[in-house]
């Protein structure tokens, strides 16, 4: 009997060229043009990492947010083309954006 995958925690969309998830794809056709801005905000005594102005569509932002929340092991939300993560996650976010070939600035 052939085993069939019933559920998978991988990204829903796979790149047709490299067969990687949306967060792991390094193909030229997936490289967005634009600059994401990283900042830290204090809200009621808590730290929030905000990635604003992502040069992606809202559906792609939601998929990438899910991957980033897993990588940071924290909660977060998506508001338009911005991602908000609980805590100071700047180092992880910068590495993740570099891996996804998304240009960014802020919090050098």
C-alpha positions as CSV (number, residue, x, y, z in Angstrom):
1,X,0.0,0.0,0.0
2,X,1.3,3.5,-0.9
3,X,1.6,5.9,1.9
4,X,-0.2,9.2,1.3
5,X,0.5,12.5,3.0
6,X,-2.6,13.6,4.9
7,X,-1.1,16.8,6.5
8,X,2.2,18.6,6.3
9,X,3.5,21.6,8.2
10,X,5.5,22.8,5.1
11,X,4.5,26.0,3.3
12,X,1.4,25.6,1.1
13,X,3.0,27.0,-2.0
14,X,6.1,25.4,-3.6
15,X,8.3,27.2,-6.1
16,X,7.8,25.5,-9.5
17,X,11.6,25.8,-10.4
18,X,13.4,24.7,-7.2
19,X,10.5,22.9,-5.4
20,X,11.2,24.8,-2.2
21,X,8.7,26.5,0.1
22,X,8.0,30.2,-0.1
23,X,10.4,31.0,2.7
24,X,13.2,28.9,1.4
25,X,13.1,29.8,-2.4
26,X,16.1,31.5,-3.9
27,X,15.0,31.7,-7.5
28,X,15.3,35.0,-9.4
29,X,11.6,35.0,-10.3
30,X,10.7,35.1,-6.6
31,X,13.1,37.9,-5.6
32,X,11.0,41.0,-4.8
33,X,12.1,44.6,-5.5
34,X,11.7,47.1,-2.7
35,X,13.1,47.5,0.8
36,X,11.6,46.1,4.0
37,X,12.0,48.2,7.2
38,X,12.8,46.6,10.5
39,X,12.0,48.5,13.8
40,X,11.4,47.8,17.5
41,X,8.5,49.3,19.3
42,X,7.6,49.3,23.0
43,X,3.9,48.7,23.7
44,X,2.7,48.7,27.3
45,X,6.2,47.7,28.5
46,X,6.6,44.9,26.0
47,X,8.9,44.8,23.0
48,X,7.5,44.2,19.5
49,X,9.6,43.7,16.4
50,X,7.9,45.2,13.3
51,X,8.9,44.4,9.7
52,X,7.1,47.1,7.6
53,X,6.7,47.7,3.9
54,X,7.4,44.2,2.7
55,X,7.5,44.2,-1.1
56,X,5.2,41.2,-1.4
57,X,1.5,40.5,-1.9
58,X,-0.6,40.0,1.3
59,X,-1.0,36.2,0.6
60,X,2.8,35.8,0.4
61,X,3.3,37.9,3.6
62,X,1.0,35.6,5.5
63,X,2.9,32.5,4.3
64,X,6.3,34.1,5.2
65,X,4.9,35.3,8.6
66,X,4.0,31.7,9.4
67,X,7.5,30.5,8.6
68,X,9.1,33.3,10.6
69,X,6.9,32.7,13.6
70,X,8.0,29.1,13.7
71,X,11.7,30.1,13.3
72,X,11.5,32.6,16.1
73,X,9.2,30.4,18.3
74,X,7.0,33.4,19.2
75,X,3.6,34.8,18.5
76,X,2.9,37.5,15.9
77,X,0.4,38.9,13.5
78,X,0.2,40.2,9.9
79,X,-1.3,43.6,9.2
80,X,-1.4,44.4,5.5
81,X,2.2,44.1,4.2
82,X,3.7,44.3,7.7
83,X,4.6,41.6,10.2
84,X,4.6,42.1,14.0
85,X,6.5,39.7,16.2
86,X,6.5,39.5,20.0
87,X,9.9,40.2,21.6
88,X,13.2,41.5,20.3
89,X,13.7,39.2,17.2
90,X,15.8,41.5,15.1
91,X,18.8,39.2,14.6
92,X,16.6,36.2,13.5
93,X,14.5,38.5,11.2
94,X,17.6,39.9,9.5
95,X,19.1,36.5,8.8
96,X,15.7,35.3,7.5
97,X,15.3,38.3,5.2
98,X,18.8,37.7,3.9
99,X,18.0,34.1,3.2
100,X,14.8,35.1,1.3
101,X,16.7,37.7,-0.7
102,X,14.6,40.5,0.5
103,X,16.4,43.9,0.9
104,X,16.0,45.4,4.3
105,X,17.2,48.3,6.4
106,X,17.0,49.4,10.0
107,X,18.7,48.1,13.2
108,X,22.1,47.6,11.9
